Amino acid sequence: MSFVRLAALPAKEIFDGRIRGHYVHGERTTVGEVLLAAHTVLPMHSHPHEQVTYVIEGRFEFTVGDETTVLEPGMVATIPGGVLHGGTTLTACRVLDVFAPVREDYRT
C-alpha cells in the first residue's frame, strides 16, 4: 500500500477505548493518527521504540523522563526508546505518532 487514509484503517483501541489509533506500518516505522478522549490518563510507561508525537488538536500535559510540559497544537515530543513517559489529556486530543522500529503490537 503506497497510499492510505489513516482514518479508513481499523482502529487499535488502547486503555479501554479511551485511546484509538489508526496505524500504518512501513518496513522500519509505524505511523498513527491517534484520538485521545479528554481527561485520559496515560500511565508512565516505556517501550524500546523511539517515538515522536506531534499534536494536531487539543492540550496534553505530558512527561518525558524528568521533563513535563503542556503540549499544544504544533508541538512535538521526542521520546527515546526505553525512557519513561506518560501524562493526562486536558482536552480531547488528536496526535500523530511515529515509532521506530515498527510497533508489531499495533498491527490489527
C-alpha positions in Angstrom: 0.0 0.0 0.0 1.7 3.2 -1.1 -1.2 5.5 -0.2 -3.7 5.2 2.6 -6.1 7.3 4.5 -5.3 6.6 8.2 -8.9 7.1 9.4 -10.0 4.4 7.0 -7.9 1.7 8.6 -9.3 -0.4 11.5 -8.7 1.3 14.9 -6.5 -0.2 17.6 -8.1 0.5 20.9 -5.9 1.2 23.9 -6.9 1.8 27.5 -10.5 0.6 27.1 -11.1 2.6 24.0 -10.2 6.0 25.5 -7.3 6.0 23.1 -7.9 4.9 19.5 -5.2 4.8 16.9 -5.2 4.2 13.2 -1.8 2.9 12.2 0.2 2.1 9.1 3.4 0.2 9.1 6.4 0.5 6.9 9.5 -1.7 6.8 11.1 0.2 9.7 8.5 2.6 11.1 4.9 2.8 12.3 2.8 6.0 11.9 -0.5 6.5 13.6 -3.2 9.1 13.9 -4.4 8.8 17.5 -7.5 10.2 19.1 -7.5 10.5 22.9 -10.5 11.4 25.0 -10.4 14.3 27.4 -9.0 13.6 30.8 -7.4 10.3 29.8 -4.5 9.3 32.0 -1.7 7.7 30.0 0.3 5.9 32.8 4.0 6.3 32.8 5.5 3.6 30.7 8.4 2.8 28.4 9.0 0.7 25.3 12.1 0.0 23.2 10.7 2.1 20.3 11.8 5.7 19.6 8.6 7.8 19.5 7.8 11.2 18.1 4.4 12.7 18.9 3.1 15.7 17.1 0.0 17.4 18.5 -2.6 18.3 15.8 -5.5 19.2 18.2 -6.0 19.6 21.9 -3.9 20.0 25.0 -2.0 17.3 26.8 0.1 17.5 29.9 3.0 15.2 29.1 6.1 13.9 30.9 9.2 12.5 29.2 11.8 11.4 31.7 12.0 14.2 34.2 10.6 16.9 31.9 6.9 17.9 32.0 5.1 20.4 29.8 1.6 21.1 28.3 1.7 20.1 24.6 -0.5 22.2 22.3 -1.1 22.1 18.6 2.1 22.3 16.6 4.3 21.0 19.4 6.3 17.8 19.2 7.5 15.4 22.0 10.6 13.3 21.2 10.8 10.1 23.3 14.0 8.0 23.1 13.5 4.2 23.4 13.4 2.9 27.0 12.5 6.3 28.5 9.5 6.6 30.9 6.8 8.8 29.6 3.1 9.5 30.1 0.6 12.2 31.0 -3.0 13.3 31.1 -5.1 14.9 28.3 -6.6 18.2 29.4 -8.9 18.2 26.4 -9.7 15.7 23.7 -6.6 15.4 21.5 -5.6 14.3 18.0 -1.9 13.4 17.6 0.4 11.9 15.0 2.7 9.2 16.5 5.7 7.9 14.7 7.6 4.9 16.1 10.8 3.2 15.1 11.3 0.3 14.8 7.8 -0.9 13.8 5.3 -1.5 16.5 4.3 -5.1 15.8 2.0 -5.0 18.7 -0.1 -2.2 17.0 -0.8 -4.3 13.9 -4.6 -5.1 13.7 
